[in-house]
Every structure is written in structure tokens, then in C-alpha cells.
């Protein structure tokens, strides 16, 4: 009943946005309302990053703009919120790269398992703003553009029973993001991939519809998955960003001075999110272990890696648009190894 009421309220709000607010977005004070949707809680690092975004914009352009943040999928799932951002019913959405694959093939690369050799390589690539701008512009035809990235951590398996080797995945139903590459990865491990929305994972594990899922440590605490899945294995199969996506018409309608403010606000929001992310992961691990009884398992990462490395060549042959970025990342991997 609670879930139904939440969805009903969200439906009413979305309908209101689509029907009347998308055209002008004006508050009674005459300010332009900027609406930002995301799927996380009010304490999540992304929310804190967005608060930094709001603060910077309103400090400099508060006479013209008011920023409103809608957490917890209040405006609908990520996919729905992306569509609302396309139409201009809302102005920004935080979306996972798996959700962006539909609109720009290049984002599929982030679903490639073991793409980055380390977190240092991952961050250095994402912080190369000039290079990433080419990727960010790739959705212009769809009506939106990425303005910055947030760290969504390292994705690992967690389940009702321990996963210590790839063989422990055989026969297990594992939730994945709704991405063909993520489905192929989990199937390559010998498990059965079960794509579903993030909001359905807790109940699906609880009721035995699936055996586990894969995500970062915050899923255990912020989303309470540690109540139903007591084993978390550090196999580190993906390092993925979330993206702050803006409506292109809105961005293009800003004056050069305003655009600079929004650009700096986005940069500062990422800076805040990265700092808060590092703090929150340690806290989540401790809470999951102490309060929820979750066991954290260190595994032989290479054993897991061997199972899915053939997917690299398969993905490259099927999607030529990811080749340039793939090569760029491999060069960064080599640099970190001291290869250059």
C-alpha cells in the first residue's frame, strides 16, 4: 500500500510537471525553477553534491533561479526522469550510464567488466574534462547533455549465500542493471542475469525471486539490502560513474555568464560528491558489518576477471563507437603500470 501511494503521488507530480510546468518553470516570485531528479536518499553523496550545486547557483543567480532537488525517484525511475529531461518537464537528472546506453552507444563501455585496472585509472579518466566532453556531447541529438559525473563506486556481488569463487555464481539469479552488457557479463559468470529496476531489488531478494545483486556498499545500508543479503564479495567487476544530465534547450538558452555559473556549480558538486563518497563507503561498510551482520569477503579478482575478459573483444566488434574510448582507457591503464 505504501509503495502504491508513493507511485500514485509520483504520478500526480509527474503529470503536473508534464502538463503545465515544463513551458516556463516560473515560481510565484518570478524566478525560474530548476528541477533536478535523482534516485538516491537525502543522505547520499549525490544529494550532498546536488546541494552544493544548488548553493552555488543560488548564491550567484538567486534573483533569477531557484533550484529544487527531488530525491528517491519521486519523479519516477531514472529512465522516466531522463525522458522528462528530454522534453524539458524537468531540467536535470542523475542517471547511471546503463540508462544512457539507449540514447548514445558509447556509454555501453562503462558496463564492460574490468575496464579499469584500478580506481586511480578510473578517476583519472573521468577527471580528464577535455576528453570526456566529447562523450558528454554525444547525446545532443537526444535533447540532453551530460554536465558532470559522480562516483558510483566499484560494483561487487552480494547474495544470500557466500560468493568466494566464480563457481559459486553458477545457477544463481543475480539482479543487474537493464543493460545488455551487464546481462552478458553475469551470464558469462555462469549465473542467470535478472534485469530489474533498483527499487525492486530488496523485495526480490527477500522473496527469493533472485539470490543476490551487484552494486556498491551503499546499497547494503542506504537501501537496506544488507537486511536480506548477508554476504558481500569484493570481486570488483565494474567501476561506474553516474552522470548529471541537463536539458539541452535549457543549457543552450543560458547566457555565456550564466552557463559559466552552472558549469562551475556542476564542477563543485562533483568535488563535494567525491569527498562525501569516500567517507560514506567506510561508514556503510562498518554499519553493514556491525548492525546488519554482513560478511565482507576478499576474493581472487583475477579468477573472476578471466571468466569475462572475452567480452571485451565481443563488445568492441559489436559496437565500434566504444573503440576510441576503450583505447584511451587502455593507454591510461598502461601508464599507471609504468608502461610509459
LUMNUMAR-927861 format. One line per field, with one value per residue (C-alpha): residue number from 0; residue in one letter; x, y, z. Coordinates in pm, 1 decimal, m for minus. Example, Ala and Ser with C-alpha at 12.3 -4.5 7.8 and 13.67 -1.06 7.14 Angstrom:
<rs>
pos	c(0,1)
code	c(A,S)
east	c(1230.0,1367.0)
north	c(m450.0,m106.0)
up	c(780.0,714.0)
</rs>
This chain:
<rs>
pos	c(0,1,2,3,4,5,6,7,8,9,10,11,12,13,14,15,16,17,18,19,20,21,22,23,24,25,26,27,28,29,30,31,32,33,34,35,36,37,38,39,40,41,42,43,44,45,46,47,48,49,50,51,52,53,54,55,56,57,58,59,60,61,62,63,64,65,66,67,68,69,70,71,72,73,74,75,76,77,78,79,80,81,82,83,84,85,86,87,88,89,90,91,92,93,94,95,96,97,98,99,100,101,102,103,104,105,106,107,108,109,110,111,112,113,114,115,116,117,118,119,120,121,122,123,124,125,126,127,128,129,130,131,132,133,134,135,136,137,138,139,140,141,142,143,144,145,146,147,148,149,150,151,152,153,154,155,156,157,158,159,160,161,162,163,164,165,166,167,168,169,170,171,172,173,174,175,176,177,178,179,180,181,182,183,184,185,186,187,188,189,190,191,192,193,194,195,196,197,198,199,200,201,202,203,204,205,206,207,208,209,210,211,212,213,214,215,216,217,218,219,220,221,222,223,224,225,226,227,228,229,230,231,232,233,234,235,236,237,238,239,240,241,242,243,244,245,246,247,248,249,250,251,252,253,254,255,256,257,258,259,260,261,262,263,264,265,266,267,268,269,270,271,272,273,274,275,276,277,278,279,280,281,282,283,284,285,286,287,288,289,290,291,292,293,294,295,296,297,298,299,300,301,302,303,304,305,306,307,308,309,310,311,312,313,314,315,316,317,318,319,320,321,322,323,324,325,326,327,328,329,330,331,332,333,334,335,336,337,338,339)
code	c(X,X,X,X,X,X,X,X,X,X,X,X,X,X,X,X,X,X,X,X,X,X,X,X,X,X,X,X,X,X,X,X,X,X,X,X,X,X,X,X,X,X,X,X,X,X,X,X,X,X,X,X,X,X,X,X,X,X,X,X,X,X,X,X,X,X,X,X,X,X,X,X,X,X,X,X,X,X,X,X,X,X,X,X,X,X,X,X,X,X,X,X,X,X,X,X,X,X,X,X,X,X,X,X,X,X,X,X,X,X,X,X,X,X,X,X,X,X,X,X,X,X,X,X,X,X,X,X,X,X,X,X,X,X,X,X,X,X,X,X,X,X,X,X,X,X,X,X,X,X,X,X,X,X,X,X,X,X,X,X,X,X,X,X,X,X,X,X,X,X,X,X,X,X,X,X,X,X,X,X,X,X,X,X,X,X,X,X,X,X,X,X,X,X,X,X,X,X,X,X,X,X,X,X,X,X,X,X,X,X,X,X,X,X,X,X,X,X,X,X,X,X,X,X,X,X,X,X,X,X,X,X,X,X,X,X,X,X,X,X,X,X,X,X,X,X,X,X,X,X,X,X,X,X,X,X,X,X,X,X,X,X,X,X,X,X,X,X,X,X,X,X,X,X,X,X,X,X,X,X,X,X,X,X,X,X,X,X,X,X,X,X,X,X,X,X,X,X,X,X,X,X,X,X,X,X,X,X,X,X,X,X,X,X,X,X,X,X,X,X,X,X,X,X,X,X,X,X,X,X,X,X,X,X,X,X,X,X,X,X)
east	c(0.0,285.0,457.9,132.7,77.7,434.6,384.2,46.9,198.9,485.3,239.8,39.7,357.0,496.3,162.7,161.1,514.7,441.7,111.3,182.4,524.2,753.1,683.3,800.1,905.9,834.8,775.2,529.8,832.6,912.6,1220.5,1283.7,1253.8,1532.8,1418.5,1669.2,1566.7,1772.7,1716.6,1915.2,1825.9,1855.9,2184.4,2351.2,2672.3,2490.8,2226.5,2504.3,2674.2,2348.9,2304.1,2646.3,2521.0,2206.4,2402.1,2647.6,2377.5,2153.1,2440.9,2525.7,2194.8,1942.6,1748.4,1668.4,1681.9,1564.8,1698.4,1469.0,1604.3,1378.2,1546.5,1422.5,1281.5,998.6,970.4,989.1,1260.3,1583.7,1457.9,1134.6,1323.6,1557.8,1252.2,1118.9,1457.4,1446.2,1113.7,1213.6,948.7,1245.4,1587.2,1841.0,1853.7,2122.4,2135.8,2354.8,2548.5,2341.5,2034.5,2216.5,2313.4,1972.8,2049.4,2423.1,2602.0,2932.2,2801.9,2789.9,3163.3,3108.2,2922.4,3231.5,3369.8,3720.9,3756.7,3972.6,4272.5,4230.2,4026.3,4312.7,4278.9,3900.7,3921.6,4197.9,3987.9,3671.2,3859.5,4000.4,3732.1,3852.2,3845.4,3515.5,3342.2,3331.3,3142.7,2913.8,2813.2,2714.6,2352.8,2286.8,2065.3,1852.1,1793.1,2016.5,2382.5,2591.3,2736.3,2941.7,2996.8,2961.5,3144.4,2909.0,3188.4,3305.6,3035.1,3059.1,2834.9,2628.3,2391.1,2214.6,2499.0,2878.1,3041.4,3410.4,3489.1,3323.2,3183.8,2974.2,2775.1,2661.5,2285.6,2228.1,1979.3,2154.8,1992.8,2172.3,2106.6,1893.2,2198.4,2276.4,2645.7,2571.9,2340.0,2612.2,2867.1,2659.9,2564.9,2935.1,2999.3,2751.8,2475.2,2131.2,2105.3,1782.1,1748.2,1512.5,1467.8,1678.4,1373.3,1253.4,1575.3,1508.2,1174.1,1304.8,1588.5,1360.7,1103.8,1363.0,1285.9,1661.3,1957.7,2153.5,2260.5,2565.9,2631.3,2844.5,2840.9,2584.5,2316.7,2356.4,2283.6,2106.4,1875.2,1881.5,1986.4,2213.1,1898.0,1829.9,2174.4,2444.5,2749.4,2933.7,3227.3,3495.4,3532.8,3533.4,3383.1,3285.2,3375.8,3099.0,3003.4,2662.0,2601.1,2430.2,2232.0,2081.9,1810.4,1992.6,1741.0,1773.8,2154.9,2167.3,1926.7,2162.5,2373.8,2752.3,2785.5,2502.6,2642.9,2975.5,2794.4,2613.8,2938.0,3122.8,2828.0,2849.9,3225.7,3180.1,2900.9,3134.6,3408.9,3166.5,3026.0,3372.7,3472.0,3144.3,3160.5,3493.6,3362.2,3030.8,3180.5,3379.9,3075.5,2849.4,3091.0,3112.4,2734.2,2662.2,2914.2,2821.6,2449.1,2339.6,2578.1,2705.1,3023.9,3269.5,3470.8,3800.9,3831.1,4085.2,3985.4,4192.6,3982.6,3668.4,3839.3,3943.6,3581.8,3463.2,3764.0,3649.4,3353.0,3589.0,3654.0,3290.9,3167.1,3426.2,3328.5,2956.1,2985.6,3263.1,3162.2,3332.7,3671.9,3829.8,3736.3,3841.5,4185.2,4218.9,4142.9,4388.8,4659.7,4578.8,4594.0,4941.5,5060.2,4959.7,5154.2,5461.2,5440.8,5514.6)
north	c(0.0,236.5,162.7,222.1,558.6,661.8,573.1,748.8,1066.9,1046.1,1000.6,1307.0,1516.6,1399.1,1467.7,1819.0,1879.0,1749.9,1931.7,2278.1,2342.9,2247.9,2556.5,2834.3,2677.5,3005.0,3034.1,3289.7,3506.8,3526.0,3306.8,3021.7,2690.1,2440.5,2083.9,1803.4,1438.2,1152.3,805.0,824.8,914.1,1253.1,1145.4,1001.3,1168.4,1257.5,1451.5,1635.9,1711.2,1848.0,2067.5,2218.5,2274.7,2445.5,2663.7,2788.1,2867.5,3046.6,3245.5,3389.8,3381.3,3364.1,3660.1,3458.4,3090.3,2860.0,2502.1,2224.3,1872.1,1563.9,1252.8,892.8,863.3,1099.5,1198.1,837.7,587.8,705.0,609.9,805.4,1104.4,1103.6,1124.8,1415.7,1586.4,1530.8,1711.6,1986.8,1894.0,1881.2,2033.7,1784.1,1418.2,1199.9,882.2,575.0,510.4,193.3,417.8,634.3,341.2,365.8,719.3,701.2,371.9,498.0,474.7,95.7,88.8,155.9,m175.9,m357.7,m573.6,m498.4,m197.3,m6.7,m169.6,39.6,312.8,554.7,493.8,526.2,864.0,996.8,917.5,1071.2,1383.0,1442.2,1700.5,1787.3,1425.4,1342.1,1644.9,1457.3,1176.9,1420.4,1588.0,1256.5,1278.4,1625.6,1474.0,1318.5,1660.9,1642.9,1668.0,1534.8,1822.7,1629.6,1287.8,1141.0,843.4,545.8,325.1,m24.9,m281.0,m617.2,m919.4,m967.7,m1253.3,m1471.8,m1724.4,m1663.7,m1600.0,m1684.5,m1811.1,m1770.7,m2124.2,m2000.5,m1790.7,m2089.8,m2125.9,m1812.0,m1548.0,m1212.3,m873.9,m648.8,m306.4,m302.7,m310.4,m580.8,m570.5,m627.1,m915.3,m1074.4,m1031.8,m1206.3,m1485.8,m1531.9,m1596.1,m1885.5,m1707.0,m1613.0,m1237.4,m1080.0,m720.4,m513.6,m166.6,m85.9,m15.4,m376.0,m546.3,m562.6,m738.0,m968.6,m1093.0,m1114.0,m1324.2,m1546.6,m1421.0,m1356.9,m1482.3,m1159.5,m849.8,m641.4,m287.1,m74.6,m90.8,187.4,m44.1,m250.7,40.4,324.7,78.2,m180.4,m471.4,m585.8,m693.7,m962.5,m1037.2,m1116.5,m1182.6,m913.9,m1021.4,m781.4,m913.0,m553.6,m627.9,m271.5,86.2,312.8,679.4,833.4,1132.7,1467.0,1524.0,1858.4,1950.3,2082.5,2355.1,2492.7,2482.8,2647.5,2917.1,3036.7,3346.5,3281.3,3422.2,3203.3,2896.3,2954.7,2961.4,2632.6,2478.6,2576.7,2459.1,2118.7,2100.2,2186.7,1933.4,1659.3,1774.8,1751.5,1416.0,1259.0,1367.9,1250.2,923.9,822.4,898.0,719.4,393.4,340.7,423.2,192.1,m99.0,m55.6,m22.6,m324.5,m535.2,m425.9,m354.1,m589.8,m881.9,m864.5,m1061.8,m893.9,m1141.1,m1070.1,m1292.4,m1371.0,m1095.8,m1248.2,m1567.7,m1361.4,m1146.5,m1446.5,m1555.0,m1236.3,m1086.0,m1240.1,m999.3,m708.9,m817.1,m917.2,m575.9,m393.0,m583.5,m527.0,m158.0,28.9,354.8,247.4,169.5,514.4,544.7,183.7,252.5,571.3,382.1,104.1,367.6,507.1,154.3,114.0,449.9,353.1,29.8,232.6,116.3,466.4)
up	c(0.0,94.1,m237.4,m427.1,m257.9,m336.0,m702.4,m709.5,m563.4,m811.4,m1098.3,m996.0,m963.6,m1297.1,m1468.1,m1323.8,m1443.7,m1791.6,m1824.6,m1703.6,m1561.5,m1847.1,m2052.0,m1823.5,m1494.3,m1311.1,m938.2,m798.0,m714.5,m1085.0,m1050.7,m1294.5,m1107.1,m1184.9,m1113.2,m1052.4,m1014.7,m871.0,m730.3,m406.9,m47.3,125.0,290.8,m21.1,m153.9,m477.2,m283.5,m98.1,m427.9,m568.5,m261.2,m340.3,m698.2,m566.6,m324.2,m587.7,m846.2,m596.7,m443.7,m785.2,m972.0,m688.8,m821.0,m1136.4,m1042.5,m763.9,m762.5,m636.5,m579.2,m592.6,m439.0,m400.6,m754.8,m656.6,m1022.3,m1139.7,m1229.9,m1390.7,m1736.9,m1687.3,m1546.1,m1847.7,m2074.4,m1867.2,m1902.8,m2278.5,m2302.9,m2059.4,m1799.9,m1561.0,m1615.2,m1476.9,m1380.2,m1228.0,m1437.5,m1447.9,m1767.2,m1820.6,m1860.9,m2116.4,m2342.8,m2511.2,m2625.7,m2703.3,m2773.1,m2635.8,m2277.0,m2311.2,m2242.6,m1872.3,m1846.2,m1975.6,m1693.6,m1569.7,m1798.6,m1549.6,m1382.5,m1068.6,m909.1,m978.9,m1354.9,m1333.3,m1161.7,m1388.0,m1697.6,m1554.6,m1437.7,m1788.4,m1863.7,m2213.6,m2328.5,m2158.5,m2312.8,m2646.5,m2471.2,m2290.1,m2617.0,m2776.1,m2656.7,m2801.0,m3072.0,m2798.3,m2643.3,m2336.9,m2239.5,m1951.7,m1749.8,m1493.6,m1333.4,m984.2,m841.7,m809.6,m680.1,m750.2,m821.4,m645.8,m593.3,m279.2,m205.5,48.3,32.9,6.5,m333.1,m296.5,m648.9,m991.3,m949.4,m657.3,m905.2,m1109.9,m1109.6,m903.0,m1017.2,m991.3,m1045.7,m1293.1,m1437.7,m1750.6,m1977.2,m2237.6,m2145.9,m1775.3,m1864.3,m2080.9,m1800.3,m1533.3,m1773.2,m1858.1,m1488.6,m1511.7,m1324.0,m1457.4,m1508.7,m1386.7,m1511.4,m1295.9,m1150.7,m845.7,m632.3,m671.4,m555.5,m179.1,m216.4,m490.3,m267.0,36.8,m150.3,m320.4,m671.0,m702.8,m499.7,m498.0,m685.7,m768.7,m656.4,m424.6,m44.7,m4.2,m143.7,174.1,408.0,225.0,50.9,334.0,110.2,394.0,577.0,315.5,166.1,422.3,201.4,4.5,m218.0,m345.3,m699.9,m840.6,m1181.5,m1273.1,m1179.0,m1297.9,m1285.1,m1252.6,m1477.9,m1414.0,m1732.2,m1835.9,m2085.3,m2392.1,m2473.7,m2120.2,m2131.2,m2472.5,m2353.1,m2079.6,m2137.6,m2151.4,m1798.2,m1665.4,m1840.4,m1663.4,m1327.9,m1399.5,m1527.3,m1208.1,m995.9,m1166.0,m1103.7,m736.5,m698.2,m823.3,m588.0,m294.4,m405.6,m441.4,m90.1,61.4,m133.7,17.9,367.3,316.3,187.1,507.0,717.6,514.3,544.4,921.4,961.6,739.9,931.9,1284.2,1266.0,986.6,1025.0,666.8,597.8,358.8,152.2,m26.6,m334.9,m605.8,m851.6,m1134.5,m1123.5,m1183.1,m1445.7,m1657.6,m1691.9,m1859.7,m2041.5,m2374.6,m2356.0,m2434.1,m2791.7,m2840.7,m2728.9,m2938.4,m3252.1,m3193.6,m3103.3,m3291.2,m3119.9,m2797.6,m2958.5,m2917.9,m2551.2,m2489.6,m2640.0,m2437.6,m2115.4,m2203.8,m2251.4,m1907.0,m1762.1,m1909.7,m1777.5,m1425.8,m1464.2,m1560.1,m1917.1,m2048.8)
</rs>
